Amino acid sequence: MDYRTSEGIAGPRSEDTLPASAAAAVKVVIVGGFGVGKTTMVGSVSEIRPLTTEETMTQAGVGVDDLAGIERKTETTVAMDFGRISLNERLVLYLFGTPGQERFWFLWNGLFEGALGAVVLIDTRRLEVSFDAVGRLEERGVPFVVAVNAFPEAPVHPMADLRAAMDLPDSVPMIDCDARDRVSSRDTLLALVRHLQSLHTVTPETP
């Protein structure tokens, strides 16, 4: 989003060690276009101090990075963001935020490797910047949910209209979220976990 969020986040952070009761660790990727809030989400929800690779934007991005609608953005992720959240005593999610600019997309394949699922963040002012993220996830067969990030003054559209604009099937969950808010970000990850569970639920055959 248009501001730093890895500093000044309310609430305690746990130590870097995993809880002794943890039984499963799952890799999740946070994807989307340039400036949709991926670093913000990882930073707001991570129970450890998040690892970020944000660098100050320089002249190298002039004419390459599209800043339409995010003119105040001064830093950008150049490799990945990393965080961790324990959804309960036994399930831990490792969060990997992808870089948004096209010139860093070559890093996506490595970040997608081994991912069980993904959150696609979208900005209603710039839906088109997340189309490629959706396409890449579909090509790789990675299940995902779409989260509509709350930006100030961003237009509000019915979910059905957004789904149609993104050409998403009804089977892909779409939810509202505020990447700045820890509870909202956690709820988004819970929605992804529920989606993954539903995909792996075996429906008994009817005799």
Stockholm file with secondary structure:
# STOCKHOLM 1.0

chainA/1-207         MDYRTSEGIAGPRSEDTLPASAAAAVKVVIVGGFGVGKTTMVGSVSEIRPLTTEETMTQAGVGVDDLAGIERKTETTVAMDFGRISLNERLVLYLFGTPGQERFWFLWNGLFEGALGAVVLIDTRRLEVSFDAVGRLEERGVPFVVAVNAFPEAPVHPMADLRAAMDLPDSVPMIDCDARDRVSSRDTLLALVRHLQSLHTVTPETP
#=GR chainA/1-207 SS CCSCCSSSCCSCCCCSSCCTTCCEEEEEEEECSTTSSHHHHHHHHCSSCCBCCEEECCGGGTTTSCCTTCTTCCEEESSCEEEEEESSSSEEEEEEECCCSGGGGGGHHHHHTTCSEEEEEECTTCGGGGHHHHHHHHHHTCCEEEEEECCTTCCCCCHHHHHHHHTCCTTSCEEEECTTCHHHHHHHHHHHHHHHHHHTCCCCCCC
#=GC SS_cons         CCSCCSSSCCSCCCCSSCCTTCCEEEEEEEECSTTSSHHHHHHHHCSSCCBCCEEECCGGGTTTSCCTTCTTCCEEESSCEEEEEESSSSEEEEEEECCCSGGGGGGHHHHHTTCSEEEEEECTTCGGGGHHHHHHHHHHTCCEEEEEECCTTCCCCCHHHHHHHHTCCTTSCEEEECTTCHHHHHHHHHHHHHHHHHHTCCCCCCC
//
